[in-house]
């Protein structure tokens, strides 16, 4: 195996000092353009590869940004990542993507990996990381690395976040279902230890209270974001002595599963049963029965998250503070929840 080319090899080839080669490769203004061009051409010819990690250690900047998401196989997170990349690439940053798979141990590993890679910032949508594990997040802050939450966040000093108004979205969904004549509305929720799902529950709860509808605890079912969980939830709800006549699911995938099961039970949607999802996954508008849902503006969320990061590293004042950007949700009311048409 041949040895890697070093700056000393390039210096020997050009009969100049290694220090001059290093300065030329790092665009030092003290080096003339002609020398820099000659060094770069020779480095390319000799197949020289810079040690990016060593360069990051010396300069304190890697031009890499870490992004941690629960999973990338959803339109929402894929679109957020796209927004982040579109905003950061023109600024010279590359994005390193990690998935936590909703696993706290894996999320901690993600954070450690990104810190070891000397990233300039970490943008993340958290899993259900327990409060006692916050020290892994605090370690990022202690290293003076900007930490920006998007979609899912924890309340932490000096940490910024970009979210949608989950409470308001949930309130509007529940009110819409009530206006369609639904008075027994089930709530399929993700892990309510996460702030976004607790906010959605509060919006659901408040809308019922404001319309004098009693909350039935049997209608509140925890789910994971997949089709099977939605199907299973319908079996549980229809087995009740007083089953609901609507489902509000905090996941489009679970909403799809619920609709599949309701159809198998020969229950007419929306005439006998309304369903509303959350996330605006592409399939929701292409189904034979289109699914009502909420758009979370993922592309915009990604771009704004990236801009918050850029603001944080470029402003001494913002570095010491955190801010929250709240985006307004947009409801797409479709066939699965529309009984009354104007």
N, C-alpha and C positions, 0 to 999 in steps of 0.2 A: 504494500500500500504506500503510495507516495505521500510525502509530508505536505502539510498545508503551507501555502505561500504566506510569508510574514512581511511586515513593513521593512524588515531588514533585508529581505530578498529584493524588494523593489528598490530600496536605497542603493544596494550594491549594483543592480542593473543600470541605474541612472547616475551612479557615482555622486550621490548626494547623501545627506544625513537622514537617519531614521526619523528624527524630530521634524525635519522638513516634510517628509512623506506623511507623517501623522497630521501635521497642520493642514496640508493640502487636502487630505481625505476628509478632514473635518471642517473644510471651508473657512479656515482662519483668514481674516482679512489681511494679515501681514504677508501672505503668500500671493505672488503675482498670478494673474489669470493664465498666463502661458505655462508657468510651472505646474499649476493645479491641473490644467488640461493634460499635460504630459504625464503626470503622476496617475491620473484617472485612467488614461488610455493604457498605460503600462500595467496598472493593477488589473484592468479588465483582461488584457492579453495574458497575464500570468495567472488568471482565475483566482484572484485574491478575494476573500470573503471577510468582511469586517465582523468582529465579535460584538454583536449588538448588546449583549448583556454587559460586557466590560465597558462599552461606550456609555451605557446607561449609568453604570456605577460611577464613572468619571464625571459625566455631565450632570447627573441628577435628573435626567429626562430621557425616557425611552420612546416617546411618541406612540406608546401603546396604551389603550384603554380597555379595561376589563368590563364585560357585561355578563351578569348572572341572571338567568331566568329559570323558573321552575321547569319549563320544557319549551322546545322550539317548534313542536309539531302542531301548533295552532296558528291560525291566521293572526290573532292578536299579537302574540309575542314575536312572530316572524316580521310583522309590520313595524313593531316598535324598533326591532333591531335594524331594519332597513332605514327607518327614520334617523336613528343614531348614526349609522354609517354614512348616510347622505350628508349629514351635517358635519361630521368630523373628518371625513376623507379630504375635503378641500383644505382643511386646516393642517394636513400632514399627519393625521393620526390613523393608526390601524386598530381594528377592534378584535379582541380575543373573547370568544363566546364560551361560556360555561353553563351547564345545566345542573340544577340541584335535584331534580326529580322529586321535589317536595320532601327531600330527606335532609334532616338537620346535619348529620355527619358529613354528607356529601357537600352541603353548602359551606361548611367550615373548611373542608378540603379545597373547594373552589377559591375561597378567600385566601387561604395560605398559598396556593399555587400562583395566584395573581400577584400577591405581595412578593413572592420569590422571583417573579418575572419582572419586578421593578416597574409595574404599570404606573402611569401618571394619574389614574383615577379609577374608581370602581362605580359603575352604574348598575343597580340591582333591583329586582323585584323579589322580595324575601319569601322564604317558605315559612312554615309555622315554627320558626326558631324560638325556643323558650326564652323567657326573660333572663334566666340564669346564664344563658350563652351569649348575652350581649357583649361580653368582653372581647369576643372575636371581631365584632363590629367596631368596638372602641379601639381595638388595636390598629385598625385602619386610620382612624382619626389621629391617634397618637403619633403615627408615622407621617402626619401632615399630608396624607393622600386624600383628595376630595372624594367623599362618599355621597352619591346621589341616589335616592330611592325613586322608583317609578311604579305606578299602579298599586303595589303593595308596599307599605312602609311601616316603620316603627318610629315612635316619638323619641328623638334623640337630639341633644343640644348640638347646634352648629351643623346639622345635617339637613340638606335641602331635599325636597320631594316634589314630584309631578304626578298628580292624581286626577281622577274625575270625581265629581260630586256623587258618590255612591248612594248617599242618603236620599238626595233629591231624585235620582234615577229610580230608586226603589219605591219612593212615595208615589211618583207619577205612574209607574207600572201598576201598583196596587189600586190606585184611584181609577185608572182606566178599566181594570177588570171589574171593579164595583159598578162603574158607569155602564158596563155591558150586562149588568144584571147578576153578576156573580157575588154571592154573599158568604160563600164557604171556600175560602182561598187557601190552598196549601202552599207552603214555603219550603222549597228544596234548597238547602244552603251548604256552601263549602264550610271549611273549618272556621268557626266564629271566634277563635282565639286570634285570627287575623283581623285587623281593623276593617278591611274592606267589607268582609262578610258581616261583621257586627253592625257596620253602618247601614248595610242593605237590610239587615233585620230590623233596625230601628226605623227605617223609612217605611217598611211594610207594616210594622206595629203601629206607627203613628197614623198612617192612612186608615187603617181599620178603626182605630180609636176615634178619629175625626168623623167617621161615618157611622159611629155607634154600632160597630160590629165587634162582638166578643172574640177574643183570641182563643183558638182551640189548640192546646199544646200538641194534640195528636196529629195536627196538620203540619207540624214543623219537623222536617226530616233532614238529618245531615247526610250529605252525599259527596262523592268525589266526581270530578268533571269527566264523566264518560257515559256512554249510551246504556250500559248494563245497569248502572245505578239508577238512572231514570226509569227504566222498565221495572226494577225491583220496587222503587218507591210507589209506583202506581198500584202494584199488587197489595202493598201495605195499606195504602189509602182506601182502595175499594173494598178492603176487608173490614173497614170500620163500620160500626152500626150506623153512623151518620157520615157518609163519605162526602168529600168536597165536590164542588162543581167547577173548580179552576185550579190550575197549578202555575205558580210563579217560580221558575227555576233560575238560580244564579249561574247556570251553565247552559249554553246552547246544546251541548252534547247530551246532557241529561234531559233537556226538553225534547230532543229528538227521540230519545229512548222512551219517554213518557207517551209521546204521540204514537209511536209504534205499538206500544202495549194497549193504549186506549182503542186504537183501530182494531186490534186483534180481539178486543172485548166487544166489538161492534158498538162502541160509543161514538156518537157523532160529534165532530169538532168543526166549528165552535158551538153548534146548536145546543148540545147537551153539556159540553165541557170545553172550557177555554184554556189555552196554554200560552205562556209568555216566557221567553228565554232571556239570555244576557250574553253579549259578546259580539253579535253580528258576524258570526262565522259565515263564509261564503255560501255554504249549503243552505242556509236559512231562506235565501230568496230564490233558490232554484228547485225547491221541493214542489211536488204537485200541490201540496197544501203548504203555502209559504208560512214561515214561522215568525211571529212577532218577537222583536228583540231590541237590545240597546247597543248603539254604536259607541265605542269608547275612544274614538279618534286616535288609534294606535300610531299611525304615521306621524301625526302632529305631536303626540306625546313623546315619541322618540326624538324628534327634532328639538323640541323644547328641552328635554332632558339633557341632550348634548349641549345646547346653548347655556343651560344652567351650569354645566361643568366648565365650559369655556369662560363664562363670567367669573366663576369661582377661582380659576387659576390666574386670571388676568387682573383681578381687582383685590387689592390688599384689604379693603373694607369688607367685601363680600366673603373673603376667605374666613373671616372670624365669625360669620353669622350663617344662619340657615334660613331658607325661605321656602314657602309652599306655594306651588302654582296649581290652581284648581281649574280643570277644564269642565265645561258644561256637557252633560250627556245628551245624546239625541235618540229619541225613541223612534223605531220603525214599526208602526202598527200594521200588521199584515193579517192574513186570513185566519190564523190559528186562534186569534183572540177577538175577532171582529164579528159581533152579532148585529150591532146597530150601525147601519150605514146612513150617513147624512144625505 
